Amino acid sequence: MADFNINALSLKDLKQLQKDVAKAISGFEDRKKAEARVALEARARELGFSLSDLAGVEVKATRNPAAAKYQHPENPSVTWSGRGRRPLWFVEAIEAGRKAEDLVVG
């Protein structure tokens, strides 16, 4: 460990030292967690499981964004996939007498 007189440091140096120590502690903890995770995953594989199986953590599958199905009648760059809540422009177009088929992309 470094030998230096902490009382001889200026306030600026002490604050910088505090930041450096906090960063070093965080980095140390992150490294230890990563090492533990690797060891646990290896042991789980040896037993024929995955770590998420043993921990009871479900891995959520991510969905790709849906392709645009409808487009704004006056601004084709504004689109809607047909999923979820209907956008205001779609509702207004339907109320104005247009059919959903008229707003289909392409």
C-alpha positions in Angstrom: 0.0 0.0 0.0 1.2 3.5 -0.8 2.7 5.5 2.1 1.7 9.1 2.0 0.4 11.6 4.4 -3.3 12.0 3.7 -3.5 15.1 5.9 -1.0 16.8 3.6 -3.4 16.6 0.6 -5.4 19.6 -0.5 -9.2 19.4 -0.7 -9.1 19.1 -4.5 -6.6 16.1 -4.1 -8.8 14.5 -1.4 -11.9 14.7 -3.6 -10.0 13.3 -6.6 -8.7 10.5 -4.3 -12.3 9.8 -3.1 -13.5 9.5 -6.8 -10.6 7.2 -7.7 -11.2 5.0 -4.7 -15.0 4.7 -5.5 -14.1 3.9 -9.1 -11.6 1.3 -8.0 -14.1 -0.3 -5.6 -16.8 -0.5 -8.2 -14.4 -2.0 -10.7 -13.2 -4.6 -8.2 -16.8 -5.6 -7.4 -17.7 -5.8 -11.1 -14.7 -8.1 -11.7 -15.5 -10.3 -8.8 -19.1 -10.6 -9.9 -18.0 -11.5 -13.4 -15.6 -14.2 -12.1 -18.4 -15.6 -9.9 -20.8 -15.7 -12.8 -18.4 -17.5 -15.1 -17.6 -20.1 -12.3 -21.3 -20.6 -11.6 -22.2 -20.9 -15.3 -19.4 -23.5 -15.8 -20.6 -25.5 -12.8 -24.2 -25.4 -14.0 -23.1 -26.6 -17.5 -21.2 -29.5 -15.9 -24.5 -30.5 -14.2 -26.4 -30.2 -17.5 -28.2 -26.9 -16.7 -28.0 -23.3 -17.5 -27.5 -20.7 -14.8 -30.9 -19.1 -15.7 -32.6 -22.5 -15.2 -31.2 -22.9 -11.7 -31.7 -19.3 -10.7 -35.3 -19.3 -11.9 -34.8 -16.3 -14.1 -36.8 -16.3 -17.3 -35.1 -15.0 -20.4 -37.5 -12.9 -22.3 -37.5 -13.3 -26.0 -37.3 -10.0 -27.8 -39.6 -9.4 -30.7 -38.6 -7.7 -33.8 -40.5 -4.5 -34.6 -43.6 -5.2 -36.7 -43.5 -4.2 -40.4 -45.6 -1.2 -41.3 -49.1 -2.2 -42.6 -50.8 1.2 -42.9 -49.6 4.6 -43.8 -50.9 8.1 -43.3 -52.9 9.2 -46.4 -51.1 12.5 -46.8 -47.7 11.7 -45.2 -46.5 8.2 -46.2 -43.5 8.4 -43.8 -46.0 8.1 -40.9 -47.0 4.4 -40.6 -48.7 2.0 -38.2 -48.1 -1.8 -37.9 -51.8 -2.6 -37.1 -50.8 -3.6 -33.6 -51.7 -1.9 -30.4 -53.8 1.3 -30.1 -54.9 2.9 -33.3 -53.2 6.2 -34.1 -55.3 9.3 -34.3 -54.7 9.8 -38.0 -56.0 6.3 -38.7 -59.1 6.8 -36.6 -59.8 10.2 -38.3 -59.3 8.7 -41.8 -61.8 5.9 -41.0 -64.3 8.4 -39.6 -63.9 10.5 -42.7 -65.1 7.6 -44.8 -61.9 5.9 -45.8 -61.5 2.1 -45.6 -58.6 0.4 -43.9 -57.7 -1.2 -47.2 -57.2 2.4 -48.6 -54.5 3.0 -46.1 -52.5 -0.2 -46.7 -48.8 0.4 -47.4 -47.8 -0.1 -51.0 
